[in-house]
């Protein structure tokens, strides 16, 4: 039971739990970092299991349970908080005296917004959240809802040995992490952001993104799996393009490399699927 691989899976779970706690405590940066650690442990448990030949049905079930927390519930809570913050961005802008309303640590602003939402939702307090829009953050719960079905489907779908059908939960989670990470680093300069950024971080946009990527998790969209049968360039062209682009994008675009890589991954997967269909027709 307590094999090295299973312990790594358990660490994946604990990172997910920690990410939930930090999200609700206003430390969005630490929440993202813990989700990143969960992804590392998720990779390592499979690697160690294959290396030590300790693959088991129990390990497979543990992996799905841990992934549901780290790549289902945790990003759902993270996006819940982001949608809540996106309802009203007024406190993020500097007034005529050049002072931002929240006037404190970044996590204090996030916590203050959560407290105001709780006061309106649970106690009927008259504030900016005391309207029907207070229900909007619950849209983010669609993420763990569809992640549950995605992970169960993956365990029994025999088509997903050399490719993915639907966006993997870690991939969707990585995309979701862009929003809190960018928000955290740019919050002190929020007044000087482009109008497009304000629209991107609007509560409705974040809600649409949550729904869209949740649906993609259970879609029939075939996606590239980074599993190499050999390391020759022929036959792995799109995989190498994705890896090379990722390595170049990260140091250049920093946080923006997250959506760039994920969107490129989706585009290359669609190209690969079209090429495969053409090959099937020709043969």
MIDOSE-1310 file (N, C-alpha, C; in nm, 2 decimals, decimal comma, always signed):
residues 283
xxxx	+0,08/-0,12/+0,00/+0,00/+0,00/+0,00/+0,09/+0,13/+0,00; +0,18/+0,14/+0,09/+0,26/+0,26/+0,11/+0,39/+0,25/+0,03; +0,37/+0,23/-0,10/+0,49/+0,23/-0,19/+0,53/+0,37/-0,22; +0,65/+0,38/-0,27/+0,70/+0,52/-0,30/+0,61/+0,59/-0,40
xxxx	+0,56/+0,52/-0,50/+0,47/+0,58/-0,60/+0,34/+0,63/-0,53; +0,29/+0,55/-0,44/+0,16/+0,59/-0,38/+0,18/+0,70/-0,28; +0,30/+0,71/-0,22/+0,33/+0,82/-0,13/+0,34/+0,95/-0,21; +0,40/+0,94/-0,33/+0,41/+1,06/-0,42/+0,27/+1,10/-0,46
xxxx	+0,18/+1,01/-0,49/+0,04/+1,04/-0,52/-0,03/+1,11/-0,40; +0,00/+1,06/-0,28/-0,06/+1,13/-0,16/-0,01/+1,27/-0,15; +0,12/+1,29/-0,18/+0,18/+1,43/-0,18/+0,11/+1,52/-0,28; +0,07/+1,46/-0,39/+0,00/+1,53/-0,49/-0,14/+1,58/-0,43
xxxx	-0,20/+1,49/-0,36/-0,33/+1,52/-0,30/-0,31/+1,64/-0,20; -0,21/+1,63/-0,11/-0,19/+1,73/-0,01/-0,16/+1,86/-0,07; -0,09/+1,87/-0,18/-0,06/+1,99/-0,25/-0,19/+2,06/-0,29; -0,28/+1,97/-0,34/-0,41/+2,02/-0,39/-0,49/+2,08/-0,27
xxxx	-0,49/+2,01/-0,16/-0,56/+2,06/-0,04/-0,50/+2,19/+0,01; -0,36/+2,20/+0,01/-0,30/+2,32/+0,04/-0,33/+2,44/-0,05; -0,35/+2,41/-0,18/-0,38/+2,51/-0,28/-0,52/+2,57/-0,25; -0,61/+2,48/-0,20/-0,75/+2,53/-0,17/-0,74/+2,62/-0,05
xxxx	-0,66/+2,58/+0,05/-0,65/+2,66/+0,17/-0,59/+2,80/+0,14; -0,48/+2,80/+0,06/-0,42/+2,93/+0,03/-0,51/+3,01/-0,06; -0,59/+2,95/-0,15/-0,68/+3,03/-0,23/-0,78/+3,11/-0,15; -0,83/+3,04/-0,05/-0,93/+3,10/+0,04/-0,87/+3,20/+0,14
xxxx	-0,74/+3,19/+0,15/-0,66/+3,28/+0,25/-0,60/+3,40/+0,18; -0,63/+3,41/+0,05/-0,58/+3,52/-0,03/-0,45/+3,51/-0,09; -0,37/+3,40/-0,06/-0,24/+3,38/-0,12/-0,25/+3,31/-0,25; -0,29/+3,38/-0,35/-0,32/+3,31/-0,48/-0,18/+3,26/-0,54
xxxx	-0,07/+3,33/-0,51/+0,05/+3,29/-0,57/+0,09/+3,15/-0,51; +0,08/+3,13/-0,38/+0,11/+3,00/-0,32/+0,02/+2,89/-0,36; -0,11/+2,93/-0,39/-0,20/+2,83/-0,44/-0,16/+2,78/-0,57; -0,11/+2,87/-0,66/-0,06/+2,82/-0,79/+0,07/+2,74/-0,78
xxxx	+0,16/+2,78/-0,69/+0,28/+2,71/-0,67/+0,25/+2,57/-0,62; +0,16/+2,55/-0,53/+0,12/+2,42/-0,48/+0,06/+2,33/-0,59; -0,02/+2,39/-0,67/-0,08/+2,32/-0,79/+0,04/+2,27/-0,88; +0,14/+2,36/-0,90/+0,25/+2,32/-0,98/+0,33/+2,20/-0,91
xxxx	+0,34/+2,21/-0,78/+0,41/+2,09/-0,71/+0,32/+1,97/-0,73; +0,19/+1,98/-0,72/+0,10/+1,87/-0,74/+0,12/+1,80/-0,88; +0,14/+1,89/-0,98/+0,17/+1,84/-1,12/+0,30/+1,76/-1,12; +0,40/+1,81/-1,05/+0,53/+1,74/-1,05/+0,52/+1,61/-0,98
xxxx	+0,45/+1,60/-0,87/+0,42/+1,47/-0,80/+0,34/+1,38/-0,88; +0,25/+1,44/-0,96/+0,16/+1,35/-1,05/+0,25/+1,29/-1,16; +0,35/+1,36/-1,21/+0,44/+1,30/-1,31/+0,53/+1,20/-1,24; +0,58/+1,23/-1,12/+0,68/+1,14/-1,06/+0,62/+1,01/-1,01
xxxx	+0,49/+1,01/-0,97/+0,43/+0,89/-0,92/+0,42/+0,78/-1,03; +0,38/+0,83/-1,15/+0,38/+0,74/-1,27/+0,52/+0,69/-1,31; +0,61/+0,79/-1,31/+0,75/+0,76/-1,35/+0,81/+0,65/-1,25; +0,79/+0,68/-1,12/+0,85/+0,59/-1,02/+0,78/+0,45/-1,03
xxxx	+0,65/+0,45/-1,05/+0,58/+0,32/-1,06/+0,63/+0,24/-1,17; +0,65/+0,30/-1,29/+0,71/+0,23/-1,40/+0,85/+0,18/-1,37; +0,93/+0,27/-1,31/+1,07/+0,24/-1,28/+1,08/+0,13/-1,19; +1,00/+0,12/-1,08/+1,01/+0,02/-0,98/+0,91/-0,10/-1,01
xxxx	+0,84/-0,09/-1,13/+0,75/-0,20/-1,17/+0,65/-0,22/-1,05; +0,59/-0,11/-1,00/+0,50/-0,12/-0,89/+0,36/-0,07/-0,93; +0,33/-0,08/-1,06/+0,20/-0,04/-1,11/+0,09/-0,13/-1,04; -0,02/-0,07/-1,00/-0,12/-0,15/-0,94/-0,26/-0,08/-0,96
xxxx	-0,36/-0,16/-0,95/-0,50/-0,10/-0,96/-0,52/+0,00/-0,85; -0,47/-0,03/-0,73/-0,49/+0,07/-0,62/-0,42/+0,20/-0,66; -0,30/+0,19/-0,71/-0,22/+0,31/-0,75/-0,30/+0,39/-0,85; -0,37/+0,32/-0,94/-0,44/+0,39/-1,05/-0,56/+0,47/-0,98
xxxx	-0,63/+0,40/-0,89/-0,74/+0,47/-0,82/-0,69/+0,59/-0,74; -0,58/+0,57/-0,67/-0,53/+0,67/-0,58/-0,49/+0,80/-0,67; -0,44/+0,77/-0,78/-0,40/+0,88/-0,87/-0,52/+0,96/-0,92; -0,63/+0,89/-0,95/-0,75/+0,97/-0,99/-0,81/+1,05/-0,88
xxxx	-0,81/+0,99/-0,76/-0,86/+1,06/-0,64/-0,78/+1,18/-0,61; -0,65/+1,17/-0,62/-0,56/+1,28/-0,59/-0,58/+1,39/-0,70; -0,59/+1,35/-0,82/-0,60/+1,44/-0,94/-0,73/+1,52/-0,93; -0,84/+1,45/-0,88/-0,97/+1,52/-0,86/-0,95/+1,64/-0,77
xxxx	-0,87/+1,62/-0,66/-0,86/+1,73/-0,57/-0,76/+1,84/-0,63; -0,65/+1,80/-0,68/-0,55/+1,89/-0,72/-0,58/+1,96/-0,86; -0,65/+1,88/-0,95/-0,68/+1,94/-1,08/-0,82/+1,95/-1,11; -0,90/+1,94/-1,00/-1,05/+1,96/-1,01/-1,10/+2,05/-0,91
xxxx	-1,09/+2,02/-0,78/-1,14/+2,10/-0,68/-1,06/+2,23/-0,66; -0,92/+2,21/-0,66/-0,83/+2,32/-0,63/-0,85/+2,43/-0,74; -0,84/+2,40/-0,87/-0,86/+2,50/-0,97/-1,00/+2,56/-0,97; -1,10/+2,48/-0,93/-1,24/+2,53/-0,92/-1,25/+2,64/-0,81
xxxx	-1,19/+2,61/-0,70/-1,19/+2,71/-0,59/-1,11/+2,84/-0,63; -0,99/+2,81/-0,70/-0,91/+2,92/-0,74/-0,99/+3,01/-0,84; -1,06/+2,95/-0,93/-1,14/+3,03/-1,03/-1,26/+3,09/-0,96; -1,31/+3,03/-0,86/-1,42/+3,08/-0,78/-1,38/+3,22/-0,72
xxxx	-1,26/+3,22/-0,66/-1,21/+3,34/-0,61/-1,18/+3,45/-0,71; -1,13/+3,41/-0,83/-1,10/+3,50/-0,94/-1,23/+3,56/-0,99; -1,33/+3,48/-1,01/-1,46/+3,54/-1,06/-1,51/+3,64/-0,96; -1,50/+3,60/-0,83/-1,55/+3,69/-0,72/-1,48/+3,82/-0,73
xxxx	-1,35/+3,82/-0,74/-1,27/+3,94/-0,75/-1,31/+4,02/-0,88; -1,34/+3,95/-0,99/-1,37/+4,01/-1,11/-1,50/+4,08/-1,12; -1,59/+4,06/-1,02/-1,72/+4,12/-1,01/-1,70/+4,27/-1,00; -1,61/+4,32/-0,92/-1,58/+4,46/-0,90/-1,43/+4,49/-0,89
xxxx	-1,38/+4,55/-0,99/-1,23/+4,58/-0,99/-1,21/+4,73/-0,94; -1,31/+4,80/-0,90/-1,30/+4,94/-0,86/-1,19/+4,96/-0,76; -1,17/+4,87/-0,66/-1,08/+4,89/-0,55/-0,93/+4,87/-0,60; -0,91/+4,83/-0,72/-0,78/+4,81/-0,77/-0,72/+4,93/-0,84
xxxx	-0,80/+5,03/-0,86/-0,75/+5,15/-0,93/-0,71/+5,26/-0,83; -0,62/+5,34/-0,87/-0,57/+5,45/-0,79/-0,67/+5,57/-0,80; -0,70/+5,64/-0,69/-0,78/+5,75/-0,69/-0,71/+5,88/-0,74; -0,77/+5,99/-0,73/-0,71/+6,11/-0,78/-0,58/+6,15/-0,71
xxxx	-0,56/+6,10/-0,59/-0,44/+6,12/-0,51/-0,33/+6,02/-0,54; -0,36/+5,93/-0,63/-0,26/+5,82/-0,66/-0,26/+5,71/-0,56; -0,36/+5,69/-0,48/-0,37/+5,59/-0,38/-0,47/+5,48/-0,42; -0,43/+5,35/-0,41/-0,52/+5,25/-0,44/-0,61/+5,22/-0,32
xxxx	-0,74/+5,19/-0,34/-0,84/+5,18/-0,23/-0,80/+5,08/-0,13; -0,75/+4,96/-0,18/-0,72/+4,85/-0,08/-0,60/+4,89/+0,01; -0,50/+4,97/-0,04/-0,40/+5,02/+0,04/-0,34/+4,93/+0,14; -0,30/+4,81/+0,09/-0,24/+4,71/+0,18/-0,18/+4,60/+0,11
xxxx	-0,15/+4,49/+0,18/-0,09/+4,37/+0,11/-0,19/+4,31/+0,01; -0,14/+4,25/-0,09/-0,22/+4,20/-0,20/-0,32/+4,09/-0,14; -0,27/+4,01/-0,06/-0,36/+3,90/+0,00/-0,47/+3,96/+0,08; -0,44/+4,08/+0,14/-0,55/+4,14/+0,22/-0,66/+4,19/+0,13
xxxx	-0,63/+4,24/+0,01/-0,74/+4,28/-0,08/-0,82/+4,16/-0,12; -0,76/+4,05/-0,15/-0,83/+3,93/-0,19/-0,92/+3,88/-0,07; -0,87/+3,87/+0,05/-0,94/+3,83/+0,16/-1,06/+3,93/+0,19; -1,04/+4,05/+0,17/-1,14/+4,15/+0,20/-1,26/+4,13/+0,10
xxxx	-1,23/+4,10/-0,03/-1,33/+4,07/-0,12/-1,41/+3,95/-0,09; -1,34/+3,84/-0,04/-1,40/+3,72/+0,00/-1,50/+3,75/+0,12; -1,45/+3,82/+0,21/-1,53/+3,86/+0,33/-1,65/+3,93/+0,30; -1,64/+4,03/+0,20/-1,75/+4,11/+0,16/-1,86/+4,02/+0,09
xxxx	-1,81/+3,93/+0,01/-1,90/+3,83/-0,06/-1,97/+3,75/+0,04; -1,90/+3,69/+0,14/-1,96/+3,61/+0,24/-2,07/+3,69/+0,32; -2,04/+3,81/+0,35/-2,13/+3,89/+0,42/-2,26/+3,92/+0,35; -2,25/+3,94/+0,21/-2,37/+3,96/+0,13/-2,44/+3,83/+0,11
xxxx	-2,37/+3,72/+0,08/-2,43/+3,59/+0,05/-2,49/+3,52/+0,17; -2,42/+3,52/+0,28/-2,47/+3,44/+0,39/-2,55/+3,53/+0,49; -2,52/+3,66/+0,50/-2,59/+3,74/+0,60/-2,67/+3,86/+0,54; -2,68/+3,86/+0,41/-2,76/+3,97/+0,35/-2,70/+4,11/+0,37
xxxx	-2,57/+4,12/+0,39/-2,51/+4,25/+0,41/-2,53/+4,34/+0,28; -2,56/+4,46/+0,30/-2,57/+4,55/+0,18/-2,44/+4,61/+0,14; -2,38/+4,54/+0,04/-2,25/+4,59/-0,02/-2,26/+4,56/-0,17; -2,14/+4,57/-0,24/-2,14/+4,55/-0,38/-2,18/+4,41/-0,43
xxxx	-2,18/+4,32/-0,34/-2,21/+4,18/-0,38/-2,36/+4,15/-0,35; -2,43/+4,24/-0,29/-2,57/+4,22/-0,25/-2,66/+4,23/-0,37; -2,65/+4,14/-0,47/-2,73/+4,13/-0,59/-2,72/+3,99/-0,64; -2,79/+3,97/-0,75/-2,79/+3,83/-0,81/-2,66/+3,79/-0,86
xxxx	-2,57/+3,88/-0,88/-2,44/+3,85/-0,93/-2,35/+3,78/-0,83; -2,40/+3,78/-0,70/-2,33/+3,71/-0,60/-2,32/+3,56/-0,62; -2,41/+3,51/-0,71/-2,42/+3,37/-0,74/-2,32/+3,33/-0,85; -2,27/+3,43/-0,92/-2,19/+3,40/-1,04/-2,06/+3,32/-1,01
xxxx	-1,99/+3,34/-0,90/-1,87/+3,26/-0,87/-1,89/+3,11/-0,86; -2,02/+3,07/-0,84/-2,05/+2,92/-0,83/-2,03/+2,86/-0,97; -2,03/+2,94/-1,07/-2,00/+2,88/-1,21/-1,87/+2,80/-1,21; -1,77/+2,85/-1,13/-1,64/+2,78/-1,13/-1,65/+2,64/-1,08
xxxx	-1,76/+2,60/-1,01/-1,77/+2,46/-0,96/-1,80/+2,36/-1,07; -1,82/+2,42/-1,19/-1,83/+2,33/-1,31/-1,70/+2,26/-1,34; -1,59/+2,32/-1,29/-1,46/+2,26/-1,31/-1,44/+2,13/-1,24; -1,46/+2,12/-1,11/-1,45/+1,99/-1,05/-1,56/+1,89/-1,09
xxxx	-1,68/+1,95/-1,13/-1,79/+1,86/-1,18/-1,74/+1,78/-1,30; -1,69/+1,85/-1,40/-1,65/+1,79/-1,52/-1,52/+1,71/-1,51; -1,43/+1,76/-1,42/-1,30/+1,69/-1,39/-1,33/+1,55/-1,33; -1,44/+1,53/-1,25/-1,48/+1,40/-1,20/-1,50/+1,31/-1,31
xxxx	-1,58/+1,35/-1,41/-1,62/+1,26/-1,52/-1,50/+1,24/-1,61; -1,42/+1,34/-1,63/-1,30/+1,33/-1,72/-1,20/+1,22/-1,66; -1,18/+1,22/-1,53/-1,09/+1,13/-1,47/-1,14/+0,99/-1,47; -1,27/+0,97/-1,45/-1,33/+0,84/-1,45/-1,33/+0,79/-1,59
xxxx	-1,35/+0,87/-1,69/-1,35/+0,83/-1,83/-1,21/+0,79/-1,87; -1,11/+0,86/-1,83/-0,97/+0,83/-1,86/-0,93/+0,69/-1,81; -0,98/+0,65/-1,70/-0,95/+0,52/-1,64/-1,00/+0,40/-1,72; -1,11/+0,42/-1,79/-1,18/+0,31/-1,86/-1,17/+0,32/-2,01
xxxx	-1,12/+0,44/-2,06/-1,12/+0,46/-2,21/-0,99/+0,40/-2,27; -1,00/+0,29/-2,34/-0,89/+0,22/-2,40/-0,83/+0,30/-2,51; -0,89/+0,40/-2,56/-0,84/+0,48/-2,68/-0,73/+0,57/-2,63; -0,71/+0,59/-2,50/-0,62/+0,70/-2,45/-0,49/+0,64/-2,41
xxxx	-0,44/+0,54/-2,48/-0,31/+0,48/-2,45/-0,20/+0,56/-2,52; -0,22/+0,62/-2,64/-0,12/+0,69/-2,71/-0,16/+0,83/-2,74; -0,28/+0,87/-2,70/-0,33/+1,01/-2,72/-0,44/+1,03/-2,61; -0,47/+1,16/-2,60/-0,58/+1,20/-2,51/-0,71/+1,23/-2,58
xxxx	-0,82/+1,19/-2,52/-0,95/+1,23/-2,58/-1,01/+1,33/-2,48; -1,01/+1,46/-2,52/-1,05/+1,56/-2,43/-0,93/+1,62/-2,36; -0,94/+1,74/-2,32/-0,83/+1,81/-2,25/-0,80/+1,75/-2,12; -0,68/+1,70/-2,09/-0,64/+1,65/-1,96/-0,66/+1,75/-1,85
xxxx	-0,70/+1,70/-1,73/-0,73/+1,79/-1,62/-0,60/+1,87/-1,58; -0,48/+1,82/-1,58/-0,36/+1,91/-1,55/-0,35/+2,02/-1,65; -0,37/+1,99/-1,78/-0,36/+2,09/-1,88/-0,46/+2,21/-1,86; -0,59/+2,17/-1,83/-0,69/+2,27/-1,81/-0,65/+2,35/-1,68
xxxx	-0,60/+2,28/-1,58/-0,56/+2,35/-1,46/-0,44/+2,45/-1,48; -0,35/+2,41/-1,56/-0,24/+2,50/-1,59/-0,29/+2,63/-1,66; -0,39/+2,61/-1,75/-0,44/+2,73/-1,82/-0,52/+2,82/-1,71; -0,59/+2,76/-1,62/-0,66/+2,84/-1,52/-0,56/+2,91/-1,43
xxxx	-0,45/+2,85/-1,41/-0,35/+2,91/-1,32/-0,29/+3,04/-1,37; -0,30/+3,07/-1,50/-0,25/+3,19/-1,56/-0,32/+3,31/-1,50; -0,45/+3,30/-1,47/-0,53/+3,42/-1,43/-0,49/+3,46/-1,29; -0,48/+3,38/-1,19/-0,44/+3,42/-1,05/-0,29/+3,46/-1,05
xxxx	-0,21/+3,40/-1,13/-0,07/+3,43/-1,13/-0,04/+3,57/-1,19; -0,11/+3,59/-1,30/-0,09/+3,73/-1,37/-0,15/+3,83/-1,27; -0,26/+3,81/-1,22/-0,33/+3,90/-1,13/-0,24/+3,94/-1,01; -0,18/+3,83/-0,95/-0,10/+3,85/-0,84/+0,02/+3,94/-0,86
xxxx	+0,09/+3,91/-0,97/+0,21/+3,99/-1,01/+0,18/+4,13/-1,05; +0,07/+4,15/-1,12/+0,04/+4,28/-1,18/-0,05/+4,37/-1,09; -0,10/+4,31/-0,98/-0,19/+4,39/-0,89/-0,15/+4,53/-0,85; -0,02/+4,54/-0,82/+0,03/+4,68/-0,78/+0,02/+4,78/-0,89
xxxx	+0,02/+4,73/-1,02/+0,01/+4,82/-1,13/-0,12/+4,81/-1,21; -0,22/+4,77/-1,14/-0,35/+4,74/-1,21/-0,40/+4,86/-1,28; -0,38/+4,98/-1,23/-0,43/+5,10/-1,29/-0,38/+5,12/-1,43; -0,26/+5,07/-1,46/-0,20/+5,09/-1,59/-0,21/+4,98/-1,68
xxxx	-0,30/+4,88/-1,66/-0,32/+4,77/-1,75/-0,40/+4,81/-1,87; -0,38/+4,74/-1,98/-0,45/+4,76/-2,10/-0,60/+4,73/-2,08; -0,69/+4,79/-2,15/-0,83/+4,77/-2,14/-0,87/+4,62/-2,16; -0,79/+4,56/-2,25/-0,81/+4,42/-2,28/-0,79/+4,33/-2,16
xxxx	-0,70/+4,37/-2,07/-0,67/+4,29/-1,95/-0,79/+4,30/-1,86; -0,85/+4,42/-1,85/-0,97/+4,44/-1,76/-1,08/+4,36/-1,81; -1,10/+4,35/-1,94/-1,20/+4,26/-2,00/-1,17/+4,11/-1,97; -1,05/+4,08/-1,98/-1,01/+3,94/-1,97/-1,03/+3,89/-1,82
xxxx	-1,02/+3,98/-1,73/-1,03/+3,95/-1,59/-1,17/+3,99/-1,53; -1,26/+4,02/-1,62/-1,40/+4,05/-1,59/-1,46/+3,92/-1,54; -1,56/+3,93/-1,45/-1,62/+3,81/-1,39/-1,69/+3,72/-1,50; -1,75/+3,79/-1,60/-1,82/+3,71/-1,70/-1,72/+3,64/-1,79
xxxx	-1,61/+3,70/-1,83/-1,51/+3,64/-1,91/-1,45/+3,52/-1,84; -1,42/+3,53/-1,71/-1,36/+3,42/-1,63/-1,46/+3,31/-1,62; -1,59/+3,34/-1,61/-1,69/+3,24/-1,60/-1,70/+3,16/-1,74; -1,69/+3,23/-1,85/-1,70/+3,17/-1,98/-1,58/+3,07/-2,00
xxxx	-1,46/+3,12/-1,96/-1,34/+3,04/-1,96/-1,35/+2,91/-1,88; -1,41/+2,93/-1,76/-1,43/+2,81/-1,67/-1,52/+2,71/-1,74; -1,63/+2,75/-1,80/-1,72/+2,66/-1,86/-1,66/+2,60/-1,99; -1,59/+2,68/-2,07/-1,53/+2,63/-2,19/-1,43/+2,52/-2,17
xxxx	-1,34/+2,55/-2,08/-1,23/+2,44/-2,06/-1,29/+2,32/-1,98; -1,39/+2,34/-1,91/-1,45/+2,23/-1,84/-1,52/+2,13/-1,94; -1,59/+2,19/-2,04/-1,65/+2,12/-2,15/-1,55/+2,05/-2,23; -1,43/+2,12/-2,26/-1,33/+2,06/-2,34/-1,27/+1,93/-2,27
xxxx	-1,27/+1,93/-2,13/-1,22/+1,81/-2,06/-1,30/+1,68/-2,10; -1,43/+1,69/-2,12/-1,51/+1,57/-2,15/-1,54/+1,57/-2,30; -1,48/+1,65/-2,38/-1,51/+1,65/-2,52/-1,45/+1,53/-2,59; -1,48/+1,51/-2,72/-1,42/+1,40/-2,79/-1,30/+1,45/-2,88
xxxx	-1,25/+1,56/-2,84/-1,14/+1,62/-2,91/-1,01/+1,54/-2,89; -0,95/+1,48/-2,99/-0,83/+1,41/-2,98/-0,71/+1,50/-2,96; -0,62/+1,47/-2,86/-0,51/+1,56/-2,83/-0,38/+1,48/-2,83; -0,27/+1,55/-2,86/-0,14/+1,49/-2,86/-0,10/+1,45/-2,72
xxxx	-0,05/+1,33/-2,70/+0,01/+1,29/-2,57/+0,16/+1,29/-2,59; +0,23/+1,35/-2,49/+0,38/+1,36/-2,51/+0,44/+1,22/-2,47; +0,40/+1,12/-2,53/+0,46/+0,99/-2,51/+0,53/+0,95/-2,64; +0,66/+0,94/-2,63/+0,74/+0,91/-2,75/+0,76/+0,76/-2,76
xxxx	+0,72/+0,70/-2,88/+0,75/+0,56/-2,90/+0,90/+0,55/-2,95; +0,95/+0,65/-3,01/+1,09/+0,67/-3,04/+1,12/+0,82/-3,04; +1,24/+0,85/-3,05/+1,28/+1,00/-3,04/+1,32/+1,05/-3,18; +1,29/+0,98/-3,29/+1,31/+1,04/-3,42/+1,22/+1,16/-3,45
xxxx	+1,27/+1,25/-3,53/+1,19/+1,37/-3,56/+1,07/+1,33/-3,65; +1,09/+1,24/-3,74/+0,98/+1,19/-3,83/+0,88/+1,12/-3,74; +0,76/+1,17/-3,75/+0,65/+1,11/-3,67/+0,62/+1,18/-3,54; +0,72/+1,26/-3,50/+0,71/+1,33/-3,37/+0,73/+1,48/-3,39
xxxx	+0,70/+1,53/-3,52/+0,73/+1,67/-3,55/+0,65/+1,76/-3,46; +0,52/+1,74/-3,45/+0,44/+1,83/-3,37/+0,48/+1,83/-3,22; +0,52/+1,71/-3,17/+0,56/+1,71/-3,03/+0,69/+1,79/-3,01; +0,78/+1,78/-3,10/+0,90/+1,86/-3,09/+0,88/+2,01/-3,11
xxxx	+0,78/+2,04/-3,19/+0,75/+2,19/-3,21/+0,69/+2,24/-3,08; +0,60/+2,16/-3,02/+0,54/+2,20/-2,89/+0,65/+2,22/-2,78; +0,74/+2,12/-2,77/+0,84/+2,13/-2,67/+0,93/+2,25/-2,69; +0,98/+2,26/-2,82/+1,07/+2,37/-2,85/+1,01/+2,51/-2,83
xxxx	+0,88/+2,52/-2,87/+0,81/+2,65/-2,85/+0,79/+2,68/-2,71; +0,77/+2,58/-2,63/+0,75/+2,60/-2,48/+0,88/+2,65/-2,42; +0,99/+2,58/-2,45/+1,12/+2,62/-2,40/+1,16/+2,77/-2,43; +1,12/+2,81/-2,55/+1,15/+2,94/-2,60/+1,05/+3,05/-2,53
xxxx	+0,93/+3,01/-2,52/+0,82/+3,10/-2,47/+0,84/+3,14/-2,33; +0,87/+3,04/-2,25/+0,88/+3,06/-2,10/+0,97/+3,17/-2,06; +1,10/+3,17/-2,10/+1,18/+3,28/-2,06/+1,15/+3,42/-2,12; +1,08/+3,41/-2,24/+1,05/+3,54/-2,31/+0,92/+3,60/-2,26
xxxx	+0,82/+3,52/-2,25/+0,68/+3,57/-2,22/+0,64/+3,55/-2,08; +0,72/+3,47/-2,00/+0,70/+3,45/-1,86/+0,56/+3,40/-1,84; +0,47/+3,47/-1,76/+0,34/+3,42/-1,73/+0,25/+3,40/-1,85; +0,27/+3,49/-1,95/+0,19/+3,48/-2,07/+0,22/+3,35/-2,15
xxxx	+0,34/+3,29/-2,12/+0,37/+3,17/-2,19/+0,27/+3,06/-2,16; +0,20/+3,07/-2,04/+0,10/+2,96/-2,01/-0,01/+2,95/-2,11; -0,09/+3,06/-2,14/-0,19/+3,05/-2,24/-0,14/+3,02/-2,38; -0,02/+3,08/-2,41/+0,04/+3,06/-2,54/+0,07/+2,91/-2,56
xxxx	+0,13/+2,84/-2,46/+0,16/+2,70/-2,48/+0,03/+2,61/-2,48; -0,06/+2,64/-2,40/-0,19/+2,56/-2,39/-0,26/+2,58/-2,52; -0,28/+2,70/-2,57/-0,35/+2,72/-2,70/-0,28/+2,66/-2,82; -0,14/+2,67/-2,82/-0,06/+2,60/-2,92/-0,08/+2,45/-2,92
xxxx	-0,09/+2,40/-2,80/-0,11/+2,25/-2,78/-0,24/+2,21/-2,84; -0,35/+2,29/-2,82/-0,48/+2,26/-2,88/-0,47/+2,27/-3,03; -0,41/+2,37/-3,08/-0,40/+2,39/-3,23/-0,32/+2,28/-3,29; -0,20/+2,24/-3,24/-0,12/+2,14/-3,29/-0,19/+2,00/-3,29
xxxx	-0,27/+1,98/-3,18/-0,35/+1,86/-3,17/-0,46/+1,85/-3,28; -0,52/+1,96/-3,31/-0,62/+1,96/-3,42/-0,55/+1,94/-3,55; -0,43/+2,00/-3,57/-0,36/+1,97/-3,70/-0,32/+1,82/-3,71; -0,28/+1,76/-3,60/-0,24/+1,62/-3,60/-0,36/+1,53/-3,63
xxxx	-0,48/+1,57/-3,58/-0,60/+1,49/-3,60/-0,64/+1,50/-3,75; -0,62/+1,62/-3,81/-0,66/+1,64/-3,95/-0,56/+1,56/-4,04; -0,43/+1,56/-4,00/-0,33/+1,48/-4,08/-0,36/+1,33/-4,07; -0,40/+1,29/-3,95/-0,44/+1,15/-3,93/-0,56/+1,11/-4,01
xxxx	-0,66/+1,19/-4,02/-0,78/+1,16/-4,10/-0,75/+1,16/-4,25; -0,66/+1,25/-4,29/-0,62/+1,25/-4,43/-0,55/+1,12/-4,47; -0,46/+1,08/-4,38/-0,38/+0,95/-4,40/-0,47/+0,83/-4,40; -0,58/+0,83/-4,32/-0,67/+0,72/-4,32/-0,75/+0,71/-4,44
xxx	-0,79/+0,83/-4,50/-0,87/+0,84/-4,62/-0,78/+0,79/-4,74; -0,65/+0,83/-4,74/-0,56/+0,79/-4,85/-0,53/+0,65/-4,85; -0,52/+0,59/-4,73/-0,48/+0,45/-4,72/-0,61/+0,36/-4,74
